[in-house]
Amino acid sequence: MGKPGGRRGLVTGALFFSLTMNVVGAGNLTEVKAYLNTGIKVMLYGKRFEPVEPGSGTKLVPITYRGSTYLPMRAVAEAAGMKVTWDANTQTAYLGEAEGDIAAEINYIKASPEFTYNGDKTYRLASRTPDELKTAAGTVFDFGYVTGGYRSVNLQVNANFECDKFKAKFYAADSLSDEDLTIKITDENQVVVKEQKVKDGSVTELELGVKDAKTLYVYVQGDQSILGEPMLGK
C-alpha cells in the first residue's frame, strides 16, 4: 500500500470491524463462509504492518471471502492516524469525526448463491466469465445470473421477511424474436410484485420494496437474457 490519496485513502478498500462491542440486532447478521488468510502480507508506508487487537495485542489475520480480502478496520485506521469511534446504539463506526446521519441508508448485499436458489447453478462473476455477463451493446455486469442454455433466467431469491429492497439490472434479449420481452417478479403466494414488458436487447433497472416478501421468484424472458447485479437491501 502506498500513499496515494493520503491517509484516508488507506482505509477506503475492503475492511472489516475489529471493535470491542456487544452484538445487537442479530437480524442484521448474515452467516457466510470465509477463510483466515495467513498468506496475506500488508505494507504500510513502506514498512511491514501486522494488525493487532488494541489492548490485548492479539494478532489479527486477514479474511478472504469470495475473492476479496478484508482487514480489521480499527487496527488499520488507527495505524494510519485516523480516529475510530463506535456508536453501539446505532451500530455505526465513524472514521475521523463522529458526525453525519445515516438513519435512512439502505445497506445492500449481493444476491449471490447464499441468498438464492437456482437449480442450474447459473451464477457468474465477470472476473471469471465476462463474456457470459456481457450485453450486445458491450456492457458487462460485475456479477449475475444467466440463462444456462434455456429460454429465460429463473431465480428464487430468499428475502425471509428480513429485507426492505430488491434491485437488479435486467438485460432481456432473445435470438429468435425481436418482440417485447417480459420481466416478472412474484412472491411466495404467487402474487405479482412487478411485471412489465421491455424491448428486446434493452437493460432495465428496477428497485422494489420487498419488506413483506419471504421469497421472490424472478423471471426474465429471452434465451440471451441476464439478471445483472441483483442486490438485497436492509
HELIX and SHEET records of a PDB file:
HELIX    1   1 GLY A    6  LEU A   10  1                                   5    
HELIX    2   2 ALA A   26  ASN A   28  5                                   3    
HELIX    3   3 MET A   73  ALA A   79  1                                   7    
HELIX    4   4 PRO A  130  LEU A  133  5                                   4    
SHEET    1   A 4 LEU A  15  PHE A  16  0                                        
SHEET    2   A 4 SER A  68  PRO A  72  1                                        
SHEET    3   A 4 ILE A  63  TYR A  65 -1                                        
SHEET    4   A 4 TYR A  35  LEU A  36 -1                                        
SHEET    1   B 2 VAL A  42  LEU A  44  0                                        
SHEET    2   B 2 LYS A  47  PHE A  49 -1                                        
SHEET    1   C 2 VAL A  84  ASP A  87  0                                        
SHEET    2   C 2 THR A  92  LEU A  95 -1                                        
SHEET    1   D 4 TYR A 108  LYS A 110  0                                        
SHEET    2   D 4 ILE A 226  GLY A 233 -1                                        
SHEET    3   D 4 PHE A 143  VAL A 146 -1                                        
SHEET    4   D 4 TYR A 123  LEU A 125 -1                                        
SHEET    1   E 4 TYR A 108  LYS A 110  0                                        
SHEET    2   E 4 ILE A 226  GLY A 233 -1                                        
SHEET    3   E 4 LYS A 165  ALA A 172 -1                                        
SHEET    4   E 4 SER A 202  GLY A 209 -1                                        
SHEET    1   F 5 THR A 116  TYR A 117  0                                        
SHEET    2   F 5 SER A 152  ASN A 158 -1                                        
SHEET    3   F 5 THR A 215  GLN A 221 -1                                        
SHEET    4   F 5 LEU A 181  ASP A 187 -1                                        
SHEET    5   F 5 VAL A 192  VAL A 198 -1                                        
END                                                                             
